[in-house]
Amino acid sequence: MSLSRRAFSLFVLGLVSLTMLGLSTSALAKSRKKILEETLRTYAATIRWGSIEQAESFVDPAYRANHPLTALDLERYKQVRITYYNETAPVPVSDFEVRQTVEIGLVNVNSQEARSIIDRQVWKYDREKKAWLLTTGLPDITRGN
């Protein structure tokens, strides 16, 4: 094989390798996106139904360790019903972080007073767990807009 044919063969092999690497990276990005979409959909449904204990499983374990839910926090969540959960599209900060703003409607079960809060969420992808985790904690229902 001549030098030019050998060089051409190596060039083609390199090009194929780079293409395969690109396809692999693209497939991983699509997988992360699909996992994100499913996570956000499931989290929204969990919050809408008022399952705070289940919603807490979406929160990053490091955040939960530093900010554990107290009995008082759980009682406060029991005092409200979620009436709506209006989310904006997630905004990518990087390949492994997105931000999302959500308006959550609340009704106090005792007074029937309605109000809303804005929840600014940051989600980060955990490469080991292959999961998106909420790094900003559960919605703070004690504050207003």
Backbone bond lengths (Angstrom), bond angles and torsions (degrees), N, CA, C in turn:
res aa  C-N    CA-C-N  psi(-1)  N-CA   C-N-CA  omega(-1)  CA-C   N-CA-C  phi
1 M - - - 1.446 - - 1.522 107.62 -
2 S 1.289 116.35 132.62 1.458 120.51 -178.82 1.527 109.74 -73.77
3 L 1.312 114.49 163.27 1.456 121.13 -178.53 1.531 111.13 -61.06
4 S 1.321 117.07 -40.42 1.466 119.31 -178.54 1.535 111.28 -69.28
5 R 1.321 117.39 -36.15 1.470 119.81 177.35 1.523 110.21 -68.81
6 R 1.338 116.23 -39.97 1.465 121.26 179.05 1.535 109.25 -64.64
7 A 1.317 117.07 -44.57 1.464 120.94 178.67 1.522 110.43 -62.26
8 F 1.327 116.33 -42.72 1.453 120.49 178.08 1.528 110.96 -62.01
9 S 1.335 116.57 -43.31 1.469 121.24 179.05 1.525 110.67 -61.69
10 L 1.333 117.40 -42.84 1.462 120.79 178.53 1.530 111.00 -65.72
11 F 1.337 115.63 -38.01 1.461 120.28 177.99 1.530 110.58 -62.20
12 V 1.340 115.94 -47.22 1.465 120.86 179.98 1.526 110.03 -63.31
13 L 1.329 117.97 -43.33 1.465 121.89 178.62 1.527 110.25 -60.68
14 G 1.319 117.12 -42.86 1.458 121.42 177.81 1.513 111.86 -63.68
15 L 1.317 116.24 -42.38 1.462 121.29 179.04 1.526 110.91 -63.19
16 V 1.320 116.75 -42.69 1.464 121.05 177.69 1.524 109.88 -63.26
17 S 1.323 117.50 -42.77 1.468 121.27 179.52 1.520 110.78 -61.89
18 L 1.334 117.12 -44.58 1.462 120.35 178.60 1.527 111.50 -63.95
19 T 1.313 116.83 -39.19 1.462 121.09 178.03 1.521 110.32 -63.14
20 M 1.327 116.71 -44.47 1.462 120.38 179.55 1.531 110.51 -64.48
21 L 1.322 117.73 -40.10 1.456 121.78 177.08 1.519 110.13 -62.24
22 G 1.331 116.35 -42.70 1.461 120.58 178.03 1.513 112.22 -62.99
23 L 1.327 116.89 -42.12 1.463 120.69 177.80 1.515 110.51 -64.41
24 S 1.330 116.97 -39.47 1.455 121.36 179.16 1.526 110.46 -64.30
25 T 1.335 116.64 -45.18 1.457 121.11 178.82 1.521 110.03 -64.01
26 S 1.319 116.86 -41.53 1.458 121.44 178.77 1.528 110.56 -62.80
27 A 1.320 117.13 -40.92 1.467 121.13 179.04 1.525 110.35 -64.14
28 L 1.335 116.97 -39.04 1.464 119.92 178.27 1.527 110.78 -65.62
29 A 1.324 116.42 -40.94 1.467 120.12 178.73 1.527 110.58 -63.72
30 K 1.336 117.31 -41.04 1.461 120.65 178.02 1.522 110.58 -65.33
31 S 1.328 116.86 -37.72 1.456 120.87 178.26 1.532 110.14 -64.06
32 R 1.350 117.52 -44.51 1.469 121.27 178.01 1.527 109.98 -61.13
33 K 1.338 116.47 -41.18 1.462 120.26 -179.46 1.524 110.67 -64.45
34 K 1.311 116.42 -43.01 1.468 120.45 179.42 1.539 110.66 -64.04
35 I 1.325 116.17 -42.20 1.470 120.65 178.03 1.529 109.39 -63.25
36 L 1.349 117.12 -41.11 1.461 120.81 178.55 1.524 110.71 -61.08
37 E 1.322 116.82 -49.06 1.468 120.51 -179.06 1.522 110.93 -57.74
38 E 1.325 116.85 -45.05 1.468 120.72 179.95 1.533 110.87 -66.17
39 T 1.329 116.79 -40.73 1.467 120.74 179.61 1.521 110.69 -62.70
40 L 1.330 117.17 -48.02 1.463 120.31 -178.96 1.525 111.40 -64.11
41 R 1.315 117.11 -38.66 1.473 121.33 178.87 1.543 110.30 -65.00
42 T 1.307 116.13 -45.48 1.466 120.34 -178.66 1.523 111.46 -68.27
43 Y 1.331 116.46 -41.18 1.465 120.46 178.61 1.533 109.91 -62.28
44 A 1.330 116.92 -45.54 1.466 120.67 179.54 1.530 110.74 -58.35
45 A 1.315 116.95 -45.08 1.469 120.65 179.10 1.524 110.90 -63.32
46 T 1.304 116.32 -39.41 1.470 120.77 -179.99 1.526 110.53 -64.22
47 I 1.324 116.89 -44.35 1.467 120.48 178.16 1.529 110.24 -65.86
48 R 1.333 116.99 -43.77 1.477 120.29 -179.58 1.519 112.14 -56.38
49 W 1.332 115.74 -38.03 1.457 119.63 -178.84 1.524 112.26 -85.97
50 G 1.326 117.52 1.40 1.459 121.08 175.20 1.513 114.51 72.73
51 S 1.307 117.63 24.73 1.473 121.20 -179.97 1.527 109.57 -90.05
52 I 1.318 116.09 75.16 1.458 120.93 -174.29 1.524 112.03 -63.83
53 E 1.310 117.38 -39.43 1.469 119.61 178.67 1.526 110.62 -61.06
54 Q 1.340 117.03 -39.36 1.460 120.38 176.94 1.527 111.07 -72.16
55 A 1.315 116.88 -38.01 1.470 120.67 179.48 1.524 110.74 -62.52
56 E 1.301 116.10 -32.21 1.472 119.92 -179.40 1.534 111.70 -62.21
57 S 1.328 117.79 -24.79 1.469 120.18 179.87 1.528 111.96 -68.05
58 F 1.340 118.49 -15.56 1.465 122.54 177.66 1.533 111.58 -82.94
59 V 1.333 116.52 -15.81 1.463 121.62 -175.19 1.531 109.60 -80.63
60 D 1.325 114.43 138.20 1.462 121.69 178.52 1.532 109.72 -51.92
61 P 1.335 117.93 129.37 1.469 120.86 -179.36 1.534 113.75 -55.57
62 A 1.322 118.05 -34.00 1.465 120.58 178.53 1.530 110.13 -65.41
63 Y 1.331 116.80 -40.38 1.461 120.43 177.72 1.534 109.84 -65.80
64 R 1.336 116.02 -44.08 1.477 119.73 179.62 1.512 111.37 -60.42
65 A 1.333 117.00 -38.60 1.469 120.53 -179.66 1.531 110.94 -65.23
66 N 1.334 116.54 -37.55 1.466 120.72 -178.94 1.526 113.44 -84.56
67 H 1.326 117.29 -19.84 1.464 122.28 -178.19 1.534 109.89 -135.94
68 P 1.321 118.20 64.86 1.469 118.84 -177.52 1.534 111.81 -66.80
69 L 1.331 115.22 144.81 1.462 119.91 175.33 1.524 108.68 -69.36
70 T 1.314 115.98 131.69 1.460 120.50 178.31 1.524 109.40 -95.27
71 A 1.314 115.44 169.60 1.467 120.20 175.69 1.529 109.70 -60.52
72 L 1.339 117.35 -37.43 1.466 121.59 178.20 1.530 110.63 -63.80
73 D 1.343 117.16 -42.83 1.470 120.41 177.42 1.529 110.42 -58.01
74 L 1.320 116.69 -46.75 1.468 120.58 -179.16 1.522 111.24 -62.74
75 E 1.331 117.68 -39.10 1.464 121.21 177.74 1.531 110.66 -64.41
76 R 1.325 117.02 -39.03 1.467 120.25 177.95 1.531 110.94 -62.53
77 Y 1.321 116.56 -42.92 1.467 119.38 178.03 1.530 111.33 -63.44
78 K 1.320 117.06 -32.63 1.469 119.88 178.74 1.521 112.21 -70.72
79 Q 1.336 117.56 -18.51 1.461 121.83 -178.23 1.528 113.23 -83.67
80 V 1.335 116.86 -3.71 1.464 119.73 -179.74 1.520 110.85 -127.57
81 R 1.310 114.66 155.22 1.461 122.64 171.78 1.525 106.53 -117.83
82 I 1.292 115.56 139.25 1.462 121.04 177.18 1.530 107.87 -81.75
83 T 1.324 116.97 125.78 1.462 120.38 179.64 1.529 111.92 -101.92
84 Y 1.312 116.75 -27.25 1.466 119.65 174.51 1.524 110.03 -159.16
85 Y 1.311 114.64 161.19 1.467 123.83 -179.03 1.522 105.83 -142.97
86 N 1.330 116.33 95.32 1.463 121.61 -176.90 1.522 109.60 -105.11
87 E 1.319 115.15 108.40 1.453 119.58 -176.96 1.526 111.60 -103.36
88 T 1.326 114.77 150.04 1.454 120.25 171.01 1.526 106.88 -89.50
89 A 1.316 116.50 167.62 1.464 119.83 176.33 1.532 108.39 -65.89
90 P 1.322 117.08 142.12 1.465 119.04 178.12 1.527 110.67 -64.61
91 V 1.322 115.56 139.63 1.464 121.50 -179.65 1.526 108.77 -107.01
92 P 1.331 117.73 116.65 1.463 119.63 -179.99 1.533 111.22 -67.88
93 V 1.321 115.40 132.33 1.457 122.12 173.18 1.530 107.87 -97.51
94 S 1.331 114.43 -37.03 1.465 122.73 175.71 1.526 106.55 -154.34
95 D 1.326 116.47 -174.72 1.468 119.63 177.30 1.519 111.72 -65.67
96 F 1.333 116.91 -18.60 1.459 120.94 -173.27 1.526 113.37 -122.62
97 E 1.339 117.69 14.94 1.457 121.09 178.64 1.527 110.08 -149.74
98 V 1.335 115.21 135.44 1.459 121.26 173.72 1.519 109.02 -133.43
99 R 1.334 114.61 155.48 1.464 121.13 175.72 1.519 107.43 -120.89
100 Q 1.325 114.38 145.49 1.457 119.81 179.85 1.526 108.11 -144.14
101 T 1.324 115.44 139.30 1.461 120.98 176.08 1.522 108.02 -109.26
102 V 1.329 115.22 133.45 1.465 120.96 -176.87 1.523 108.94 -131.12
103 E 1.326 116.13 133.47 1.455 120.83 170.83 1.529 107.01 -99.15
104 I 1.322 114.85 127.13 1.469 120.86 -176.50 1.526 108.53 -117.93
105 G 1.326 115.80 124.32 1.459 121.07 176.44 1.515 110.37 -88.23
106 L 1.324 115.59 135.80 1.466 121.67 -178.15 1.522 110.22 -128.66
107 V 1.320 116.09 145.98 1.454 121.82 170.73 1.523 107.32 -128.20
108 N 1.322 115.95 127.40 1.455 121.23 176.05 1.524 107.97 -71.08
109 V 1.335 117.66 124.56 1.463 120.81 -174.75 1.524 112.65 -68.19
110 N 1.326 118.15 -22.93 1.458 120.82 -179.80 1.517 112.74 -87.69
111 S 1.327 116.93 -47.49 1.466 120.61 -175.45 1.528 113.24 -95.51
112 Q 1.328 117.21 -13.07 1.463 123.80 -176.08 1.533 112.37 62.96
113 E 1.325 116.11 18.40 1.465 120.87 177.04 1.530 108.60 -74.89
114 A 1.336 115.12 130.59 1.466 120.40 179.31 1.526 109.49 -101.51
115 R 1.327 115.71 143.81 1.459 121.82 176.13 1.521 108.03 -158.71
116 S 1.296 115.76 175.05 1.458 119.34 177.31 1.520 109.77 -135.67
117 I 1.311 115.06 158.19 1.462 122.14 175.97 1.533 107.85 -130.10
118 I 1.304 115.24 158.11 1.460 121.94 174.01 1.526 107.21 -107.10
119 D 1.316 115.87 126.23 1.462 121.76 178.96 1.527 108.14 -112.06
120 R 1.319 116.57 113.91 1.470 121.65 178.49 1.528 108.08 -97.05
121 Q 1.308 114.61 109.47 1.465 121.32 -173.30 1.518 111.75 -102.76
122 V 1.327 114.80 144.65 1.457 122.11 170.91 1.525 106.46 -124.60
123 W 1.318 115.21 122.78 1.458 122.23 179.42 1.521 108.65 -112.52
124 K 1.331 116.26 132.88 1.466 120.89 177.14 1.516 109.75 -122.97
125 Y 1.328 114.36 144.15 1.461 120.54 -179.00 1.519 109.44 -87.40
126 D 1.318 116.18 125.58 1.466 122.60 175.57 1.523 107.48 -93.22
127 R 1.320 116.54 110.57 1.468 121.44 -174.95 1.526 112.18 -65.96
128 E 1.327 117.30 -34.35 1.468 119.79 179.69 1.523 111.54 -69.66
129 K 1.323 116.32 -45.04 1.466 121.09 -178.42 1.522 112.69 -83.79
130 K 1.350 115.73 -13.13 1.467 121.47 -175.84 1.535 109.89 53.34
131 A 1.357 113.57 49.95 1.463 120.32 -176.83 1.522 109.60 -145.51
132 W 1.334 115.16 150.23 1.467 121.52 173.75 1.516 107.92 -91.26
133 L 1.334 116.10 132.01 1.459 121.90 -177.61 1.521 110.20 -121.32
134 L 1.314 115.67 139.08 1.466 122.66 178.32 1.524 108.18 -79.68
135 T 1.323 116.64 117.54 1.473 120.11 -175.19 1.519 112.84 -98.86
136 T 1.332 117.54 2.02 1.466 120.96 -177.74 1.530 112.67 -111.36
137 G 1.308 117.30 6.11 1.457 120.43 177.31 1.518 113.97 78.05
138 L 1.310 114.63 176.46 1.466 121.93 -179.98 1.523 110.74 -69.63
139 P 1.322 117.92 161.02 1.478 119.84 -179.80 1.524 111.29 -58.62
140 D 1.327 115.17 139.20 1.466 121.09 177.14 1.525 107.98 -87.36
141 I 1.315 116.30 100.77 1.469 120.64 -176.01 1.524 112.34 -84.44
142 T 1.332 117.35 -1.73 1.468 120.18 -178.86 1.514 112.65 -85.42
143 R 1.322 117.73 -10.05 1.468 119.58 -178.96 1.526 109.51 -111.83
144 G 1.296 115.36 161.46 1.463 120.93 176.06 1.509 109.43 -97.65
145 N 1.319 115.70 -169.25 1.466 120.16 177.37 1.470 107.97 -58.28
